[in-house]
Amino acid sequence: MRSILRTPAARPYILLVATIAIFYVVDLGHGRINQATVFSVLQLFATLGPVALGLGMTMIAREFDLSIVGMMSLAGCIAVMTGGTYPLLGLALAVAAGCFSGVLQGAVMTWLDISSVGVTLGGLLTSGGLAYVLTNNSSIAYPRMDVAMMVNAPIGSVLSIRNIVAIMLFVTAAFVFHWTRIGRDVVATGSNRRAALVAGVGVRSVVMGVFALSGMLAALSGALLSYSLAAASPVALVDALVPATAAAIIGGVSLSGGKGTPASIAGGVLVLCVLRSGLTAIGVPPLVHDLVTGGVLLTVALLDASALEERLFAFRRWRLGRSL
């Protein structure tokens, strides 16, 4: 069992099943965990999932994209301001902005050999500043309430257009990652960049590609969320970075690069979404949400500790020696 828990691909789904079982036992007979909770989980997955997927891919390549929160806000503003008559046009312009930002940041990093943290921090500040300028530092309303209702409308009781899009993104990413050379190149780049170069991997193209993907997914998530809220704001989405990072780590992505898959990231996102929606449903204060999430992350970190098993064995041997 311990070896299974330490397997990044299976662990998030084991945690997911355990989390659902715990909530079922806690809520037994009260009816607080119901169909509305499932819908809430999937709606949160629709917002957090694409962002965590893009961020997770940069982490697998041993980089880190801080600019996603700024891009989410900027993309939402672009979509709302340009998509009044043609919503798909606003969505396309928002995603194009995310793609341009990601490619530009990736190019700066690879050609000038600069840390992704510094470059994407600049991207975060730049995109956030542009959002402030476009909106004149105020919330802007989206006039198409019919679009907002359509994006949020339940499909089959628990699905909506937003979470269907998120699910399709993960399915496509999993297929590309596992069945094409792209996935192998991303893992090779994150595992050992020098060895990847020797093996003929286009490291620069890989880094630029994952940052373009991260920017596009963050922009898509921000635009769809702004459509669903019928409003956009330069500061409304600034809290997405921490939960997206937590979801990727729960999903088995390593900060040291080379580990993780889209399927495992999806599992990590679901764990976090179930925790948040389940705790809200049973009336737990918001402060406890962070404590529980922190506890799960600490557990994952301990399971990932390379010397944990050896230290536990040494401790048991020491205890046995004292008892004798």
LOGU-451736 format. One record per residue (C-alpha): residue in one letter; residue number from 1; chain; x, y, z. Coordinates in steps of 0.1 Angstrom, whole numbers, plus 5000, padded with zeros to 4 digits. Each point is the difference from the previous one (the first is absolute). Example, Ala and Ser with C-alpha at 12.3 -4.5 7.8 and 13.67 -1.06 7.14 Angstrom:
2
<"A",1,"A",<5123,4955,5078>>
<"S",2,"A",<5014,5034,4993>>
END
This chain:
324
<"M",1,"A",<5000,5000,5000>>
<"R",2,"A",<5028,5024,5008>>
<"S",3,"A",<5016,4994,4966>>
<"I",4,"A",<4967,5008,4983>>
<"L",5,"A",<4997,5032,5020>>
<"R",6,"A",<5034,5010,4989>>
<"T",7,"A",<4992,4995,4964>>
<"P",8,"A",<4991,5035,4986>>
<"A",9,"A",<4976,4987,4973>>
<"A",10,"A",<4978,4980,5024>>
<"R",11,"A",<5003,5021,5032>>
<"P",12,"A",<4977,5029,4991>>
<"Y",13,"A",<4972,4976,4991>>
<"I",14,"A",<5005,4980,5032>>
<"L",15,"A",<4998,5033,5019>>
<"L",16,"A",<4969,5009,4981>>
<"V",17,"A",<4982,4968,5009>>
<"A",18,"A",<5011,5003,5036>>
<"T",19,"A",<4988,5037,5001>>
<"I",20,"A",<4966,4991,4985>>
<"A",21,"A",<4996,4971,5025>>
<"I",22,"A",<5008,5023,5030>>
<"F",23,"A",<4975,5026,4989>>
<"Y",24,"A",<4974,4973,4995>>
<"V",25,"A",<5005,4986,5035>>
<"V",26,"A",<5000,5035,5016>>
<"D",27,"A",<4968,5010,4982>>
<"L",28,"A",<4983,4967,5004>>
<"G",29,"A",<4962,5007,5005>>
<"H",30,"A",<5003,5038,4997>>
<"G",31,"A",<4997,5004,4962>>
<"R",32,"A",<5024,5028,4997>>
<"I",33,"A",<5022,4982,4975>>
<"N",34,"A",<4977,4998,4970>>
<"Q",35,"A",<4996,5007,4963>>
<"A",36,"A",<5006,5037,5005>>
<"T",37,"A",<5033,4992,5017>>
<"V",38,"A",<5011,4980,4969>>
<"F",39,"A",<4990,5028,4978>>
<"S",40,"A",<5021,5024,5022>>
<"V",41,"A",<5030,4976,4998>>
<"L",42,"A",<4998,5000,4962>>
<"Q",43,"A",<4996,5037,4997>>
<"L",44,"A",<5031,5006,5021>>
<"F",45,"A",<5018,4974,4979>>
<"A",46,"A",<4990,5020,4969>>
<"T",47,"A",<5018,5031,5015>>
<"L",48,"A",<5030,4984,5017>>
<"G",49,"A",<5006,4970,4977>>
<"P",50,"A",<5013,5018,4968>>
<"V",51,"A",<5022,5023,5021>>
<"A",52,"A",<5015,4971,5020>>
<"L",53,"A",<5005,4980,4967>>
<"G",54,"A",<5020,5028,4984>>
<"L",55,"A",<5019,5008,5032>>
<"G",56,"A",<5007,4963,5005>>
<"M",57,"A",<5015,4996,4965>>
<"T",58,"A",<5024,5028,5007>>
<"M",59,"A",<5010,4983,5033>>
<"I",60,"A",<5005,4967,4982>>
<"A",61,"A",<5025,5019,4977>>
<"R",62,"A",<5017,5013,5032>>
<"E",63,"A",<4987,5035,4997>>
<"F",64,"A",<4973,5020,5018>>
<"D",65,"A",<4974,5024,4985>>
<"L",66,"A",<4991,5028,5025>>
<"S",67,"A",<4982,5020,4973>>
<"I",68,"A",<4969,4978,4999>>
<"V",69,"A",<4980,5021,5025>>
<"G",70,"A",<5007,5032,4981>>
<"M",71,"A",<4991,4984,4967>>
<"M",72,"A",<4967,4987,5014>>
<"S",73,"A",<4989,5035,5010>>
<"L",74,"A",<5013,5016,4968>>
<"A",75,"A",<4983,4973,4978>>
<"G",76,"A",<4967,5004,5018>>
<"C",77,"A",<5002,5038,4994>>
<"I",78,"A",<5008,4995,4963>>
<"A",79,"A",<4972,4975,4995>>
<"V",80,"A",<4974,5021,5017>>
<"M",81,"A",<5010,5032,4982>>
<"T",82,"A",<5002,4984,4965>>
<"G",83,"A",<4975,4972,5002>>
<"G",84,"A",<4967,5019,5003>>
<"T",85,"A",<4989,4995,4965>>
<"Y",86,"A",<5020,4969,4992>>
<"P",87,"A",<5008,4980,5032>>
<"L",88,"A",<5023,4976,4981>>
<"L",89,"A",<5020,5029,4986>>
<"G",90,"A",<5006,5013,5036>>
<"L",91,"A",<5010,4965,5010>>
<"A",92,"A",<5024,4996,4971>>
<"L",93,"A",<5016,5034,5007>>
<"A",94,"A",<5005,4991,5037>>
<"V",95,"A",<5016,4966,4991>>
<"A",96,"A",<5022,5017,4974>>
<"A",97,"A",<5012,5025,5026>>
<"G",98,"A",<5009,4970,5023>>
<"C",99,"A",<5018,4983,4972>>
<"F",100,"A",<5020,5031,4991>>
<"S",101,"A",<5010,5006,5036>>
<"G",102,"A",<5011,4964,5005>>
<"V",103,"A",<5021,4999,4969>>
<"L",104,"A",<5016,5034,5008>>
<"Q",105,"A",<5009,4989,5035>>
<"G",106,"A",<5013,4967,4988>>
<"A",107,"A",<5021,5016,4973>>
<"V",108,"A",<5015,5025,5025>>
<"M",109,"A",<5009,4971,5024>>
<"T",110,"A",<5016,4977,4975>>
<"W",111,"A",<5019,5026,4979>>
<"L",112,"A",<5013,5020,5029>>
<"D",113,"A",<5003,4970,5024>>
<"I",114,"A",<4980,5018,5028>>
<"S",115,"A",<4981,4983,5028>>
<"S",116,"A",<4963,4994,4993>>
<"V",117,"A",<4991,5015,5035>>
<"G",118,"A",<5014,5034,4991>>
<"V",119,"A",<4986,5001,4965>>
<"T",120,"A",<4965,4988,5010>>
<"L",121,"A",<4999,5024,5029>>
<"G",122,"A",<5005,5027,4975>>
<"G",123,"A",<4973,4985,4979>>
<"L",124,"A",<4977,5000,5030>>
<"L",125,"A",<5006,5036,5007>>
<"T",126,"A",<4997,5010,4963>>
<"S",127,"A",<4967,4981,4994>>
<"G",128,"A",<4986,5013,5032>>
<"G",129,"A",<5009,5036,4991>>
<"L",130,"A",<4984,4996,4966>>
<"A",131,"A",<4968,4987,5016>>
<"Y",132,"A",<5000,5031,5022>>
<"V",133,"A",<5005,5023,4970>>
<"L",134,"A",<4973,4983,4979>>
<"T",135,"A",<4974,5002,5028>>
<"N",136,"A",<5011,5033,5015>>
<"N",137,"A",<5004,4981,5033>>
<"S",138,"A",<4963,4990,5003>>
<"S",139,"A",<4978,4971,4993>>
<"I",140,"A",<4983,4998,4966>>
<"A",141,"A",<4967,4984,4993>>
<"Y",142,"A",<4994,4975,4972>>
<"P",143,"A",<4967,5009,4982>>
<"R",144,"A",<4992,4965,4987>>
<"M",145,"A",<4981,4984,5028>>
<"D",146,"A",<4988,4973,4976>>
<"V",147,"A",<5037,4989,4995>>
<"A",148,"A",<5005,5000,5038>>
<"M",149,"A",<4970,4978,5005>>
<"M",150,"A",<5010,4977,4972>>
<"V",151,"A",<5035,4995,5014>>
<"N",152,"A",<4987,4993,5035>>
<"A",153,"A",<4969,4980,4990>>
<"P",154,"A",<5000,4964,5014>>
<"I",155,"A",<5003,4972,4974>>
<"G",156,"A",<4988,4967,5014>>
<"S",157,"A",<4997,5015,5035>>
<"V",158,"A",<5037,5002,5008>>
<"L",159,"A",<5018,5011,4969>>
<"S",160,"A",<5003,5034,4982>>
<"I",161,"A",<5017,5013,4969>>
<"R",162,"A",<5029,5013,5022>>
<"N",163,"A",<5008,4966,5016>>
<"I",164,"A",<4994,4981,4968>>
<"V",165,"A",<5027,5022,4984>>
<"A",166,"A",<5023,4993,5029>>
<"I",167,"A",<4995,4963,4998>>
<"M",168,"A",<5007,5000,4962>>
<"L",169,"A",<5032,5020,5006>>
<"F",170,"A",<5013,4974,5024>>
<"V",171,"A",<4990,4971,4977>>
<"T",172,"A",<5018,5017,4971>>
<"A",173,"A",<5030,5008,5021>>
<"A",174,"A",<5002,4964,5013>>
<"F",175,"A",<4998,4986,4965>>
<"V",176,"A",<5028,5023,4987>>
<"F",177,"A",<5021,4995,5030>>
<"H",178,"A",<4999,4962,4999>>
<"W",179,"A",<4997,4992,4963>>
<"T",180,"A",<5023,5026,4983>>
<"R",181,"A",<5036,5010,5003>>
<"I",182,"A",<4990,5033,5017>>
<"G",183,"A",<4994,4984,5034>>
<"R",184,"A",<5033,4982,4999>>
<"D",185,"A",<5018,5032,4990>>
<"V",186,"A",<4984,5020,5029>>
<"V",187,"A",<5010,4973,5025>>
<"A",188,"A",<5035,4998,4986>>
<"T",189,"A",<5004,5038,5002>>
<"G",190,"A",<4989,5000,5036>>
<"S",191,"A",<5021,4970,5010>>
<"N",192,"A",<5034,5009,4986>>
<"R",193,"A",<5002,5029,4976>>
<"R",194,"A",<5036,4993,4990>>
<"A",195,"A",<4992,4964,4992>>
<"A",196,"A",<4969,5011,4981>>
<"L",197,"A",<5020,5023,4978>>
<"V",198,"A",<5025,4972,4993>>
<"A",199,"A",<4971,4977,4991>>
<"G",200,"A",<4988,5025,4974>>
<"V",201,"A",<4971,5015,5019>>
<"G",202,"A",<4991,5036,4990>>
<"V",203,"A",<5002,5013,5036>>
<"R",204,"A",<4993,5036,4989>>
<"S",205,"A",<4969,4990,4981>>
<"V",206,"A",<4988,4978,5029>>
<"V",207,"A",<5003,5028,5025>>
<"M",208,"A",<4983,5026,4977>>
<"G",209,"A",<4973,4974,4993>>
<"V",210,"A",<4991,4993,5036>>
<"F",211,"A",<4999,5037,5008>>
<"A",212,"A",<4978,5006,4970>>
<"L",213,"A",<4977,4972,5012>>
<"S",214,"A",<5000,5014,5035>>
<"G",215,"A",<4991,5035,4988>>
<"M",216,"A",<4972,4987,4978>>
<"L",217,"A",<4985,4978,5026>>
<"A",218,"A",<5001,5028,5027>>
<"A",219,"A",<4984,5024,4975>>
<"L",220,"A",<4973,4975,4990>>
<"S",221,"A",<4991,4994,5036>>
<"G",222,"A",<4999,5037,5008>>
<"A",223,"A",<4979,5009,4970>>
<"L",224,"A",<4975,4972,5006>>
<"L",225,"A",<4997,5009,5037>>
<"S",226,"A",<4995,5037,4992>>
<"Y",227,"A",<4973,4990,4975>>
<"S",228,"A",<4983,4979,5026>>
<"L",229,"A",<5001,5028,5025>>
<"A",230,"A",<4989,5026,4974>>
<"A",231,"A",<5028,5023,5013>>
<"A",232,"A",<5038,5004,5000>>
<"S",233,"A",<5024,5016,5024>>
<"P",234,"A",<5038,5006,5000>>
<"V",235,"A",<5002,4985,5035>>
<"A",236,"A",<4973,4974,5002>>
<"L",237,"A",<5021,4969,4991>>
<"V",238,"A",<5032,5007,5019>>
<"D",239,"A",<4995,4970,5024>>
<"A",240,"A",<5004,4973,4974>>
<"L",241,"A",<5038,4994,5002>>
<"V",242,"A",<5001,4983,5034>>
<"P",243,"A",<4971,4975,4995>>
<"A",244,"A",<5013,4992,4964>>
<"T",245,"A",<5035,4993,5014>>
<"A",246,"A",<4985,4979,5028>>
<"A",247,"A",<4979,4980,4976>>
<"A",248,"A",<5030,4993,4978>>
<"I",249,"A",<5021,4988,5029>>
<"I",250,"A",<4972,4978,5013>>
<"G",251,"A",<4998,4986,4965>>
<"G",252,"A",<5036,4988,5002>>
<"V",253,"A",<5018,5028,4982>>
<"S",254,"A",<5035,5007,5014>>
<"L",255,"A",<5015,5034,5004>>
<"S",256,"A",<5033,4985,4990>>
<"G",257,"A",<4985,4991,4966>>
<"G",258,"A",<4996,4969,4979>>
<"K",259,"A",<4970,4985,5019>>
<"G",260,"A",<4963,5002,4995>>
<"T",261,"A",<4973,4995,4973>>
<"P",262,"A",<4968,5017,4990>>
<"A",263,"A",<4980,4971,5014>>
<"S",264,"A",<5017,5003,5034>>
<"I",265,"A",<4995,5038,5000>>
<"A",266,"A",<4963,4995,4993>>
<"G",267,"A",<4999,4977,5031>>
<"G",268,"A",<5017,5027,5021>>
<"V",269,"A",<4976,5026,4989>>
<"L",270,"A",<4970,4978,5008>>
<"V",271,"A",<5014,4993,5035>>
<"L",272,"A",<5003,5038,5007>>
<"C",273,"A",<4966,5007,4985>>
<"V",274,"A",<4983,4973,5020>>
<"L",275,"A",<5017,5012,5032>>
<"R",276,"A",<4989,5036,4994>>
<"S",277,"A",<4964,4992,4989>>
<"G",278,"A",<4996,4973,5026>>
<"L",279,"A",<5012,5021,5029>>
<"T",280,"A",<4977,5029,4989>>
<"A",281,"A",<4971,4976,4997>>
<"I",282,"A",<5004,4988,5036>>
<"G",283,"A",<5004,5035,5013>>
<"V",284,"A",<5037,5001,5009>>
<"P",285,"A",<5014,5035,5004>>
<"P",286,"A",<5023,5012,4971>>
<"L",287,"A",<5030,5001,5022>>
<"V",288,"A",<4998,4962,5005>>
<"H",289,"A",<5001,4995,4962>>
<"D",290,"A",<5036,5013,4999>>
<"L",291,"A",<5009,4979,5030>>
<"V",292,"A",<4987,4968,4984>>
<"T",293,"A",<5016,5008,4967>>
<"G",294,"A",<5033,5006,5017>>
<"G",295,"A",<4997,4967,5018>>
<"V",296,"A",<4994,4982,4968>>
<"L",297,"A",<5030,5017,4984>>
<"L",298,"A",<5022,4992,5030>>
<"T",299,"A",<4990,4963,4997>>
<"V",300,"A",<5008,5000,4963>>
<"A",301,"A",<5034,5016,5007>>
<"L",302,"A",<5008,4974,5026>>
<"L",303,"A",<4990,4972,4976>>
<"D",304,"A",<5023,5015,4974>>
<"A",305,"A",<5030,5003,5024>>
<"S",306,"A",<5027,4977,4985>>
<"A",307,"A",<5015,4990,5033>>
<"L",308,"A",<4967,4997,5020>>
<"E",309,"A",<4999,4962,4999>>
<"E",310,"A",<5036,4997,5011>>
<"R",311,"A",<4995,5024,5029>>
<"L",312,"A",<4969,4982,5012>>
<"F",313,"A",<5019,4967,4999>>
<"A",314,"A",<5029,5015,5019>>
<"F",315,"A",<4976,5014,5026>>
<"R",316,"A",<4983,4966,5004>>
<"R",317,"A",<5034,4983,5004>>
<"W",318,"A",<5010,5026,5026>>
<"R",319,"A",<4968,4995,5020>>
<"L",320,"A",<5006,4962,4998>>
<"G",321,"A",<5035,5004,5013>>
<"R",322,"A",<4988,5021,5030>>
<"S",323,"A",<4973,4974,5008>>
<"L",324,"A",<5027,4973,5002>>
END
